[in-house]
């Protein structure tokens, strides 16, 4: 991508920016001496971990710092106009009209009790770009530009009636409704599937090119930065440690922190993090394919499940279906449609697919949280539907989940010691002293210091909270761990640590994993076998190597092609 920054007059100039937050523990220097420039029509990405200061820098530019935050030094000039200490009434004019914003979480940034059209109209009316007579037409125009289908109907709906991708499109419509000179996109696709993410980024790119809008892209995804930005700025602990043309930074990083980011970034070209000591299922079978491709029959039956002894599998799922009745409609919703798969002992099977593909519903049925409409799930050779109360109690101890959000899945009122020890207390495993010793051993296993025992989840980082969640899942020494998007909310460095930890624990304890994810690059690092789901059905299943080097189904190929930076030569 051509670097135009040297040939264009900067639209935005930030020099020596310092942002401090006043807290109960004193002053925190969140951003220190940041310099950056963005030319008109240029895309610049800021990358770094959570807490690196990238979002704080963006919020300082648009004048939306959180309570206690203030710009204590430096300059912010927009088209040569100093705005670092502009009064609020002036910033209200600049926001929306001159600087647009697409924030990260569309659900928390859209008013849940206001219709989408009303929220777009508000922006247009406040800035005098529409009146009561033409605002409806302007709203439809904005939603159409953002790529929303049936904009007239969508304008009358509420945020909860939209999918995640549609809500993000609505935020794009609001952010670009006033045709601003600069758009700040703060992690605009971090919670979206790769295909939706690509669509959203393409939409932002198309609209900004047509409007000549510059983009400041905040992200922790290096592949995305390499693919979408002309220049990359790397931030660490509030400071800029490296910046320059995107490909130069990512192919030849100079600063040790940038090098660690690049090294930690998951890639579909990578090999599995922890090679398995046991023979792989592919080596035991006559064919690497996991899906029977009988003519006229859906792709659903695992070849190896029939060919190998039952003892080789801890889980066998056959013809699993889940149907939900929909009020007001004649047709029911089929969430999972005739799915069959098997999980070998001590190995990792990943289920990938977009939101709504049925992967999480499949996992919830395996966990006995949701009852299947039809089909069979056998755990260690026993049908879980026919288990007695005592057998179900044993089953729940042998199968444990790790959820996506480590904060919402941990009780904020419990200490870390109580959180990890809760399963042991509930099932009365050992004496009190033995349980306390077990908690301490688990803390060591997930590489957390003993000093964490008295802390609460709010006092931990995202990666530390996820380690606590893993420790809790391992407390009862399970045979199978169901990991539902366990690293999707984490930065690349923390993500790399957690994936390595999961691999180490699997090797040490012989764990089996069912790994649910929409991130194929992560799946490449952790999985032995991959099952691809679409619209509730299993469309392809094979060894990880085969899926990533020779995908057969067009949908699988489309998923792989949608990964940001997939075709870029990023340093390793």
C-alpha positions as a printed Julia matrix, in Angstrom:
572×3 Matrix{Float64}:
   0.0     0.0    0.0
   1.45    3.36  -0.98
   2.52    5.72   1.81
   1.17    9.19   1.03
   2.04   10.89   4.29
   5.16   12.59   2.96
   3.34   14.17   0.04
   0.22   15.56   1.71
  -0.48   18.37   4.15
  -1.5    16.8    7.49
  -5.2    16.96   8.29
  -4.46   16.03  11.9
  -1.26   16.83  13.77
  -0.64   15.59  17.32
   2.56   16.69  19.02
   3.8    15.78  22.48
   0.35   14.67  23.65
   0.24   13.77  27.33
  -2.93   12.58  29.08
  -3.19   12.11  32.84
  -5.93   10.52  34.93
  -6.48   11.49  38.54
  -7.32    8.4   40.61
  -7.6     7.51  44.3
  -4.04    6.18  44.09
  -2.68    9.36  42.51
  -2.03   10.56  38.98
  -1.7     7.97  36.21
   0.17    8.94  33.04
  -1.97    7.16  30.44
  -0.36    8.81  27.38
   3.08   10.4   27.31
   4.54   12.53  24.51
   2.64   11.03  21.57
   3.32   12.41  18.08
   1.31   11.44  15.0
   0.11   12.86  11.7
  -2.71   11.89   9.36
  -3.05   13.31   5.86
  -6.42   13.88   4.19
  -7.74   10.6    2.79
  -5.07    8.55   4.57
  -5.58    5.55   6.87
  -3.32    5.31   9.9
  -3.54    2.45  12.43
  -2.54    2.54  16.08
  -1.74   -0.92  17.43
  -0.91   -2.16  20.91
  -2.23   -4.1   23.88
  -5.09   -3.04  26.15
  -3.74   -0.3   28.38
  -1.17    0.83  25.81
  -2.92    4.19  25.46
  -4.21    3.84  21.9
  -7.9     4.4   22.71
  -7.04    7.16  25.19
  -5.13    8.94  22.42
  -8.16    8.69  20.13
 -10.56    9.91  22.82
  -8.27   12.87  23.58
  -8.39   13.85  19.89
 -12.19   13.86  19.85
 -12.51   15.35  23.34
 -14.25   12.42  24.98
 -11.84   11.44  27.75
 -13.37    9.55  30.66
 -13.9    11.23  34.01
 -10.66   12.26  35.67
  -8.79   12.39  32.37
  -7.29   15.56  30.92
  -4.74   16.66  28.36
  -1.84   18.03  30.44
   0.63   18.75  27.64
   0.97   18.81  23.87
  -0.97   19.99  20.87
  -3.84   18.59  18.76
  -4.44   20.49  15.5
  -7.22   19.71  13.05
  -6.66   21.45   9.73
  -4.26   23.76  11.55
  -6.82   24.6   14.26
  -5.8    23.89  17.85
  -8.44   21.76  19.59
  -6.54   20.23  22.52
  -8.16   22.58  25.04
 -11.16   23.73  23.02
 -14.28   24.49  25.11
 -17.03   21.86  25.15
 -19.47   23.88  22.99
 -16.8    24.08  20.29
 -16.02   20.36  20.53
 -19.72   19.53  20.13
 -19.57   21.24  16.74
 -16.37   19.41  15.78
 -17.63   15.98  16.86
 -19.76   14.41  14.17
 -19.38   17.27  11.7
 -15.56   17.25  11.41
 -14.51   14.12  13.35
 -16.69   11.01  13.23
 -16.47    8.05  15.6
 -17.21    4.34  15.17
 -16.81    2.84  18.66
 -16.02   -0.76  19.55
 -19.15   -2.2   21.16
 -22.25   -1.45  19.08
 -24.72   -2.71  21.68
 -23.51   -0.45  24.48
 -23.08    2.52  22.12
 -26.58    2.42  20.64
 -29.56    3.54  22.7
 -31.54    0.32  23.3
 -34.87    2.15  23.61
 -34.52    4.36  20.52
 -35.09    3.22  16.96
 -32.06    3.09  14.67
 -33.52    5.73  12.37
 -34.09    8.09  15.31
 -30.45    7.77  16.36
 -29.14    8.52  12.86
 -31.6    11.41  12.52
 -30.39   12.95  15.78
 -26.87   13.36  14.4
 -28.12   14.97  11.19
 -30.5    17.35  12.98
 -28.01   18.45  15.65
 -25.49   19.48  13.0
 -28.08   21.16  10.77
 -27.62   18.76   7.87
 -31.3    17.85   7.72
 -34.67   19.29   8.72
 -37.9    17.69   9.84
 -39.14   17.53   6.25
 -36.2    15.67   4.69
 -34.62   13.88   7.66
 -36.31   10.55   6.9
 -34.88   10.52   3.38
 -31.44   11.48   4.73
 -31.59    8.63   7.26
 -32.41    6.11   4.54
 -29.56    7.5    2.45
 -27.11    7.12   5.37
 -28.23    3.56   6.13
 -28.03    2.64   2.44
 -24.48    4.01   2.23
 -23.55    1.89   5.25
 -24.72   -1.22   3.39
 -27.82   -2.03   5.44
 -30.45   -3.95   3.44
 -34.04   -2.67   3.43
 -33.05    0.67   5.04
 -36.63    1.96   5.3
 -37.64   -1.04   7.41
 -34.37   -1.14   9.38
 -34.77    2.51  10.36
 -37.93    1.57  12.27
 -36.27   -1.24  14.24
 -34.46   -1.25  17.58
 -30.81   -2.29  18.16
 -31.76   -5.64  19.71
 -33.45   -6.59  16.42
 -30.12   -6.24  14.59
 -27.25   -8.72  14.37
 -23.81   -7.63  15.57
 -22.73   -6.79  12.03
 -25.89   -4.8   11.35
 -25.46   -2.83  14.58
 -21.9    -2.0   13.58
 -23.19   -0.8   10.19
 -25.65    1.45  12.02
 -22.74    2.98  13.98
 -20.88    3.51  10.69
 -23.95    5.29   9.31
 -24.02    7.56  12.39
 -20.24    8.15  12.31
 -20.21    9.11   8.62
 -23.67   10.71   8.34
 -22.18   14.23   8.53
 -19.37   13.39   6.06
 -16.55   14.22   8.51
 -12.96   14.95   7.43
 -11.62   12.39   9.94
 -13.13    9.09  11.13
 -11.88    7.43  14.31
 -12.63    3.69  14.18
 -11.92    2.24  17.63
 -11.72   -1.57  17.33
 -14.73   -1.49  14.98
 -14.71   -5.22  14.2
 -13.06   -6.93  17.18
 -16.23   -8.8   18.22
 -17.28   -9.79  14.68
 -16.72  -12.9   12.59
 -14.09  -12.73   9.86
 -16.55  -12.58   6.97
 -18.66   -9.89   8.67
 -15.45   -8.1    9.68
 -14.26   -8.02   6.08
 -17.64   -6.68   4.92
 -17.64   -3.93   7.57
 -14.06   -2.87   6.81
 -14.8    -2.86   3.07
 -17.82   -0.66   3.76
 -15.76    1.8    5.82
 -13.11    1.82   3.09
 -15.63    2.44   0.32
 -17.41    5.25   2.15
 -14.25    7.0    3.3
 -12.75    6.85  -0.22
 -15.91    8.34  -1.71
 -15.96   11.12   0.91
 -12.18   11.66   0.99
 -12.24   10.98   4.74
  -9.08   10.17   6.68
  -9.23    7.2    9.07
  -7.55    6.65  12.42
  -7.94    2.9   13.02
  -7.45    1.65  16.58
  -6.77   -2.09  16.69
  -4.77   -4.87  18.3
  -4.96   -6.96  15.11
  -1.68   -6.66  13.21
  -3.03   -8.42  10.14
  -5.88   -5.95   9.95
  -3.48   -3.02  10.37
  -1.2    -4.34   7.63
  -4.09   -4.88   5.24
  -6.03   -1.67   5.82
  -3.57    1.06   6.85
  -0.86    2.98   5.02
   1.0     3.79   8.23
   1.19    1.97  11.56
   1.89    3.49  14.96
   2.87    1.06  17.73
   2.06    2.1   21.31
   3.28    0.52  24.54
   2.61    1.8   28.06
   1.36    5.15  26.84
   4.25    5.87  24.48
   4.85    5.52  20.74
   7.7     3.01  20.39
   7.71    2.71  16.6
   5.91    4.12  13.58
   6.24    4.1    9.81
   4.81    2.57   6.61
   2.62   -0.41   7.46
   4.49   -3.12   5.6
   7.89   -1.83   6.71
   6.81   -1.99  10.36
   5.27   -5.44  10.06
   7.85   -7.09   7.82
  10.87   -5.61   9.57
   9.95   -4.47  13.11
  12.76   -2.7   14.93
  11.54   -2.22  18.49
  11.53   -5.31  20.76
   7.87   -4.7   21.69
   6.82   -4.54  18.03
   8.78   -7.72  17.4
   6.93   -9.45  20.25
   3.56   -8.31  18.87
   4.39   -9.63  15.41
   5.69  -12.91  16.81
   2.57  -13.43  18.94
   0.11  -12.66  16.13
  -1.73  -15.88  15.14
  -1.36  -16.89  11.51
  -3.0   -19.52   9.32
   0.5   -20.4    8.15
   1.59  -21.35  11.68
   1.96  -24.85  13.08
   0.23  -26.19  16.16
   1.58  -24.65  19.38
   2.02  -27.93  21.28
   2.59  -31.03  19.11
   0.74  -34.05  20.44
   2.78  -36.97  21.79
   0.03  -39.48  20.98
  -0.54  -40.7   17.4
  -2.89  -38.37  15.59
  -6.32  -39.51  14.52
  -5.28  -39.03  10.92
  -2.44  -41.53  11.4
  -4.89  -44.05  12.87
  -7.36  -43.72  10.02
  -7.26  -44.77   6.4
  -8.33  -41.33   5.21
  -7.74  -37.81   6.57
 -11.28  -36.76   5.79
 -13.62  -36.62   8.77
 -16.83  -36.29   6.78
 -18.55  -38.97   4.75
 -19.46  -37.53   1.39
 -22.21  -39.94   0.3
 -24.11  -38.79  -2.77
 -27.5   -37.32  -1.95
 -26.75  -37.3    1.79
 -25.65  -34.39   3.99
 -22.0   -34.3    5.04
 -22.39  -35.52   8.56
 -20.8   -38.86   9.54
 -17.19  -39.04  10.67
 -15.3   -41.82   8.89
 -12.98  -42.39  11.82
 -15.8   -42.64  14.34
 -16.91  -45.81  12.58
 -13.44  -47.15  11.79
 -11.7   -46.68  15.16
 -12.53  -48.33  18.49
 -14.99  -46.43  20.66
 -12.39  -46.16  23.41
 -10.39  -43.79  21.21
 -13.1   -41.15  21.62
 -14.22  -39.35  24.71
 -17.22  -37.8   22.87
 -19.26  -39.16  19.97
 -22.08  -37.05  18.54
 -24.46  -38.53  15.99
 -27.23  -36.82  14.0
 -27.57  -34.01  16.54
 -30.41  -31.57  15.84
 -31.82  -28.63  17.78
 -35.03  -26.91  16.65
 -36.51  -23.82  18.29
 -40.16  -22.89  17.72
 -40.6   -19.27  16.59
 -43.69  -17.4   17.72
 -45.72  -15.97  14.87
 -44.08  -18.15  12.24
 -45.11  -21.46  10.76
 -41.54  -22.64  10.28
 -39.35  -23.43  13.27
 -35.75  -22.29  13.51
 -33.23  -25.1   13.03
 -30.16  -24.06  15.06
 -28.27  -27.35  14.61
 -29.08  -29.67  11.73
 -28.04  -33.35  11.76
 -24.47  -32.84  13.02
 -22.1   -35.75  13.73
 -18.57  -35.47  15.09
 -16.18  -37.17  17.51
 -13.53  -35.9   19.93
 -10.45  -38.14  20.36
  -9.01  -38.49  23.84
  -6.25  -36.04  24.64
  -6.73  -34.02  21.47
  -8.44  -30.83  20.33
 -11.4   -30.58  17.98
 -12.36  -27.08  16.92
 -15.75  -25.98  15.62
 -15.56  -22.84  13.5
 -18.13  -20.74  11.73
 -19.88  -17.4   11.76
 -22.28  -16.22  14.44
 -25.5   -18.19  14.06
 -23.75  -21.2   12.52
 -24.77  -23.42  15.45
 -21.34  -24.0   17.0
 -22.17  -22.63  20.47
 -25.56  -24.41  20.5
 -23.74  -27.67  19.77
 -21.4   -27.02  22.71
 -24.3   -26.16  25.02
 -26.0   -29.46  24.17
 -22.77  -31.3   24.95
 -22.62  -29.5   28.31
 -26.25  -30.57  29.02
 -27.31  -26.93  29.25
 -29.65  -27.33  26.26
 -31.63  -30.47  25.44
 -31.31  -31.69  21.83
 -34.42  -32.13  19.71
 -32.99  -35.35  18.31
 -29.7   -37.19  17.97
 -27.27  -38.81  20.37
 -24.36  -37.52  22.46
 -22.19  -40.21  24.05
 -19.61  -39.29  26.66
 -17.13  -42.04  27.44
 -19.47  -44.46  25.67
 -22.62  -43.47  27.62
 -25.61  -41.59  26.2
 -25.83  -38.41  28.28
 -29.6   -38.22  27.77
 -30.13  -41.49  29.67
 -27.87  -40.63  32.61
 -29.26  -40.96  36.12
 -29.05  -38.07  38.57
 -25.87  -39.49  40.1
 -24.36  -40.09  36.66
 -25.21  -36.54  35.58
 -23.52  -35.2   38.71
 -20.37  -37.16  37.81
 -20.61  -36.03  34.17
 -20.72  -32.35  35.16
 -17.52  -32.8   37.12
 -15.73  -34.45  34.2
 -16.81  -31.83  31.62
 -16.04  -28.17  32.34
 -16.5   -24.95  30.32
 -14.3   -21.9   29.74
 -16.38  -18.96  28.54
 -15.58  -16.05  26.22
 -15.81  -13.16  28.66
 -13.69  -13.82  31.76
 -15.22  -10.91  33.63
 -18.93  -11.72  33.28
 -18.26  -15.42  33.98
 -16.55  -14.65  37.31
 -18.55  -13.47  40.34
 -17.21   -9.93  41.02
 -18.01  -10.31  44.74
 -15.78  -13.38  45.21
 -12.04  -13.37  45.81
  -9.86  -15.34  43.39
  -9.35  -18.0   46.06
 -13.09  -18.46  46.48
 -13.73  -18.44  42.72
 -11.23  -21.23  42.02
 -12.26  -23.2   45.09
 -16.02  -22.92  44.49
 -16.31  -26.18  42.43
 -14.27  -28.02  45.08
 -16.53  -26.7   47.84
 -19.72  -27.51  45.91
 -18.72  -31.12  45.27
 -17.03  -31.43  48.7
 -13.71  -32.57  47.3
 -11.33  -33.31  50.2
 -10.93  -31.45  53.49
 -10.79  -27.67  53.77
  -6.98  -27.7   53.97
  -6.76  -30.02  50.96
  -9.04  -27.73  48.97
  -6.91  -24.71  49.84
  -3.78  -26.59  48.79
  -5.48  -27.56  45.52
  -6.37  -23.91  44.81
  -2.76  -22.88  45.33
  -1.55  -25.65  43.03
  -4.02  -24.54  40.34
  -2.79  -20.96  40.63
   0.73  -22.24  40.0
  -0.51  -24.3   37.04
  -1.88  -21.21  35.31
   1.24  -19.15  36.16
  -0.4   -16.69  38.57
   1.3   -15.56  41.8
  -0.08  -16.62  45.19
  -0.58  -12.94  46.01
  -3.61  -13.01  43.67
  -5.64  -15.17  46.07
  -7.07  -12.23  48.02
  -7.78  -10.08  45.01
 -11.09   -9.62  43.16
 -11.71   -9.97  39.39
 -11.87   -6.18  38.96
  -8.26   -5.97  40.15
  -6.99   -8.29  37.4
  -6.27   -7.76  33.71
  -8.27   -9.6   31.04
  -5.55  -12.2   30.59
  -5.26  -12.78  34.33
  -9.03  -13.19  34.64
  -9.01  -15.76  31.85
  -6.25  -17.67  33.67
  -8.46  -17.71  36.77
 -11.33  -19.06  34.64
  -9.04  -21.8   33.33
  -7.91  -22.67  36.87
 -11.54  -22.93  37.98
 -12.35  -25.19  35.02
  -9.45  -27.49  35.98
 -10.31  -27.6   39.7
 -12.24  -30.88  39.43
  -9.65  -32.55  37.15
 -12.01  -32.85  34.16
 -11.46  -35.07  31.15
 -13.02  -32.65  28.65
 -12.9   -28.84  28.6
 -15.3   -26.94  26.35
 -13.64  -23.65  25.36
 -16.21  -21.21  23.94
 -14.31  -18.32  22.29
 -11.83  -18.24  25.21
  -9.38  -15.76  23.65
 -11.5   -13.65  21.28
 -11.62  -10.7   23.71
  -7.87  -10.7   24.4
  -4.92   -8.89  22.84
  -2.45  -10.86  20.73
   0.25  -11.13  23.41
  -2.22  -12.29  26.08
  -3.93  -14.52  23.53
  -0.61  -16.16  22.74
   0.04  -16.78  26.45
  -3.4   -18.34  27.02
  -3.16  -20.61  23.97
   0.29  -21.77  25.03
  -1.04  -22.4   28.53
  -3.94  -24.48  27.18
  -1.5   -26.52  25.12
   0.84  -27.07  28.08
  -2.05  -28.14  30.33
  -3.35  -30.52  27.68
   0.04  -32.18  27.4
   0.48  -32.38  31.18
  -2.99  -33.67  32.1
  -4.11  -35.43  28.91
  -7.08  -33.09  28.51
  -9.45  -33.21  25.57
 -10.71  -29.88  24.21
 -13.74  -28.82  22.21
 -12.64  -25.39  21.0
 -15.33  -23.02  19.7
 -14.08  -20.06  17.67
 -14.67  -17.85  14.68
 -10.94  -17.01  14.46
  -9.33  -19.48  12.07
  -5.81  -18.23  12.78
  -6.27  -19.1   16.46
  -7.8   -22.46  15.54
  -4.72  -23.23  13.45
  -2.53  -22.86  16.55
  -4.59  -24.95  18.98
  -6.48  -27.65  17.08
  -5.79  -31.13  15.77
  -9.07  -31.37  13.85
 -11.48  -28.74  12.55
 -15.23  -28.93  11.94
 -16.71  -26.09   9.86
 -20.36  -25.2   10.47
 -22.69  -23.02   8.43
 -26.38  -22.39   9.04
 -26.51  -25.18  11.62
 -24.97  -27.86   9.4
 -21.5   -29.4    9.26
 -20.11  -28.52   5.82
 -16.55  -29.79   6.2
 -14.44  -31.6    8.79
 -10.86  -32.79   8.55
  -7.46  -32.56  10.18
  -6.3   -29.03  10.88
  -3.54  -29.43   8.31
  -5.97  -30.46   5.58
  -8.48  -27.69   6.34
  -5.82  -24.99   6.13
  -3.84  -26.32   3.19
  -6.56  -27.97   1.1
 -10.06  -26.72   2.04
 -12.73  -28.45  -0.05
 -15.92  -26.55   0.69
 -16.4   -23.07  -0.86
 -17.56  -21.73   2.51
 -14.35  -22.88   4.2
 -12.31  -21.23   1.45
 -14.3   -18.02   1.94
 -13.64  -18.06   5.69
  -9.92  -18.49   5.09
  -9.85  -15.73   2.48
 -11.57  -13.33   4.9
  -8.81  -13.43   7.54
  -7.16   -9.97   7.74
  -3.56  -10.02   6.5
  -3.91  -13.61   5.32
  -1.9   -12.98   2.16
   0.62  -10.6    3.72
   4.18  -11.64   4.51
   4.29  -10.63   8.18
   7.56  -11.25   9.99
   7.78  -14.18  12.39
